Amino acid sequence: MVRFSGSLAVVVCFTLSAVADIPPPPPAKGFKRVPYENVMKLEAELPGYKFYPFQRLGLGGKETLGDELKLGTKTGVAVPSSSSPSVRTGVVAVPEKVMADLKTKENLANLLSRDNKDKLPAGVVVYDTRGTSRDLKTGDPRSKVENVITVSVDEKAGVKFTARETPEPPAKDADPEPSKKQPLAMLIVGIAGALAIATLGVWYVRRK
């Protein structure tokens, strides 16, 4: 019975991984698929903090850290993301003092496991990224969608992440303020008409 349960668990794990990695269906009619990119930048300089991208491959895998991100306030830096439920990606913000105590990236990576989700040291903040593509209407001129993640100071947590996708640009032939332009045109026509009538009136009086 124990052997059967163990074998069944292994089969379930492999099945979940296989299902999780099945590519999504093609976009519906009238839509197109474009890349979806997560970019990160600072709202203001954040001295005393380090930022590392991380990933976990497979449902039973372990988180690993990449090279430190050099974030700035002007240009966003692309960060890894995934559309697979079996892959975890994101960015961890860690105070320099905490990193000095941990000594290695491997020790920091161990803190990112599911078991330590609620046991992170003070000041350590995790942001998970999701998605690599997005379906847009065919008429949308964008060739990709950016999810801009801004890092700012937070009094309680230390830092916070705020994400905002770049919106669809307005149509070039759209009239930005039709309600204002139409009354203005009517006013000009009315003034011109009044001046014409006044001129004719003066001319008629002089003739008499």
C-alpha positions in Angstrom: 0.0 0.0 0.0 2.9 2.4 0.9 4.6 1.6 -2.4 1.4 2.2 -4.3 0.8 5.6 -2.6 4.4 6.6 -3.3 4.1 5.6 -7.0 0.8 7.4 -7.3 2.4 10.6 -5.8 5.2 10.5 -8.3 2.8 10.0 -11.2 0.7 13.0 -10.0 3.8 15.2 -9.7 4.9 14.4 -13.3 1.3 14.8 -14.6 0.9 18.3 -12.9 4.3 19.4 -14.3 3.3 18.2 -17.8 -0.1 19.9 -17.7 1.4 23.1 -16.4 3.9 23.4 -19.3 1.3 22.9 -22.0 1.4 26.1 -24.2 -1.7 28.3 -24.2 -4.2 28.1 -27.1 -3.8 30.6 -30.0 -5.5 34.0 -29.6 -9.2 34.3 -30.4 -10.4 35.8 -33.7 -9.8 39.5 -33.8 -6.9 39.4 -31.3 -3.1 39.2 -31.7 -0.5 37.9 -29.2 2.4 40.2 -28.3 5.2 40.0 -25.8 4.5 41.0 -22.2 7.6 42.5 -20.4 8.1 43.3 -16.8 10.4 46.3 -16.2 11.4 47.7 -12.8 12.6 51.1 -11.8 13.0 53.2 -8.6 10.6 56.1 -7.7 13.5 57.7 -5.9 17.0 56.6 -4.9 16.9 53.8 -2.2 20.3 53.7 -0.5 20.8 50.7 1.8 18.9 48.2 -0.4 19.8 45.5 -2.8 17.6 43.9 -5.4 18.0 40.4 -6.9 15.9 38.5 -9.5 15.0 34.9 -8.5 13.4 31.9 -10.1 12.2 28.4 -9.2 12.0 25.7 -11.8 9.4 23.0 -11.2 6.9 22.5 -8.5 9.4 20.9 -6.2 12.4 23.0 -7.1 14.3 25.5 -5.1 14.6 29.2 -5.6 17.9 30.5 -7.1 19.1 34.1 -7.3 20.6 35.9 -10.3 23.0 38.8 -10.4 22.1 42.0 -8.4 19.9 44.4 -10.4 21.2 47.9 -10.9 17.9 49.9 -10.7 17.6 53.6 -11.5 14.9 56.2 -11.5 14.8 56.9 -15.3 15.1 53.8 -17.3 13.4 50.5 -16.3 15.3 47.2 -16.1 13.7 44.1 -17.5 13.1 41.4 -14.9 12.4 37.7 -15.5 8.8 36.4 -15.7 7.1 33.2 -16.6 3.6 32.0 -17.8 4.1 28.5 -16.5 2.4 27.6 -13.2 5.3 25.3 -12.4 7.9 28.1 -12.6 8.2 30.9 -10.1 9.9 34.2 -10.9 10.2 37.6 -9.2 12.5 40.1 -7.5 13.5 40.2 -3.8 14.4 43.5 -2.1 16.8 43.0 0.8 18.5 45.6 3.2 22.3 45.6 2.9 22.5 44.9 6.6 20.4 41.8 6.3 22.4 40.7 3.3 25.6 41.1 5.3 24.2 38.8 8.0 23.1 36.2 5.4 26.6 36.4 3.7 25.6 34.5 0.5 22.9 34.6 -2.1 22.2 30.9 -1.5 21.2 31.7 2.1 18.9 34.5 0.9 17.4 32.1 -1.7 16.6 29.6 1.0 14.4 32.2 2.7 12.2 32.4 -0.4 10.8 28.9 -0.2 7.1 28.3 0.6 7.9 27.2 4.1 9.5 30.6 4.9 6.9 32.8 3.3 5.8 34.3 6.6 9.3 34.2 8.2 11.2 36.7 6.2 13.5 39.1 8.1 12.3 42.7 8.6 12.8 44.7 5.4 12.9 41.8 3.0 10.1 42.2 0.4 9.3 39.8 -2.4 7.5 40.6 -5.7 6.4 37.7 -7.9 6.2 38.3 -11.6 3.8 36.6 -14.0 3.2 36.5 -17.7 5.2 36.5 -20.9 2.5 37.4 -23.5 -0.7 39.3 -23.8 -3.6 39.1 -26.3 -4.6 42.5 -27.7 -7.2 43.5 -30.2 -6.0 43.5 -33.8 -6.4 47.2 -34.1 -4.2 47.9 -31.1 -0.9 49.4 -32.5 1.3 48.1 -29.6 3.8 45.5 -30.5 4.4 44.6 -26.9 2.9 45.4 -23.4 5.1 46.7 -20.6 4.3 46.2 -17.0 6.2 49.0 -15.2 7.0 48.1 -11.6 8.0 51.1 -9.5 9.8 50.6 -6.2 9.2 53.2 -3.5 9.7 53.6 0.2 7.2 52.1 2.6 7.2 53.0 6.3 6.2 49.6 7.5 7.6 47.0 5.0 10.7 49.0 4.0 9.8 49.2 0.3 6.8 48.5 -1.8 6.2 47.5 -5.4 3.6 49.2 -7.6 2.8 47.8 -11.0 1.1 49.6 -13.9 0.7 48.4 -17.5 1.3 50.9 -20.3 -2.1 51.7 -21.8 -3.2 51.6 -25.4 -2.2 54.9 -27.2 -5.1 57.1 -28.4 -6.1 56.9 -32.0 -4.3 59.5 -34.2 -7.4 60.5 -36.1 -9.5 60.9 -32.9 -10.8 64.4 -32.1 -9.5 65.0 -28.5 -12.1 67.7 -27.6 -15.0 67.6 -30.1 -17.5 69.1 -27.6 -15.3 72.2 -27.1 -14.3 72.7 -30.8 -17.9 72.6 -32.1 -19.3 75.5 -29.9 -16.2 77.6 -30.7 -16.8 77.2 -34.4 -20.5 78.1 -34.0 -19.5 81.2 -32.0 -17.1 82.3 -34.7 -19.8 81.8 -37.4 -22.3 83.8 -35.3 -19.9 86.7 -34.8 -19.1 86.8 -38.5 -22.8 86.8 -39.3 -23.5 89.6 -36.8 -20.7 91.8 -38.3 -22.1 91.2 -41.8 -25.6 92.2 -40.8 -24.2 95.3 -39.0 -22.2 96.3 -42.0 -25.2 96.0 -44.3 -27.2 98.1 -41.8 -24.6 100.9 -41.8 -24.4 100.8 -45.6 -28.2 101.0 -45.9 -28.5 104.0 -43.5 -25.8 105.9 -45.4 -27.6 105.3 -48.7 -30.7 106.8 -47.2 
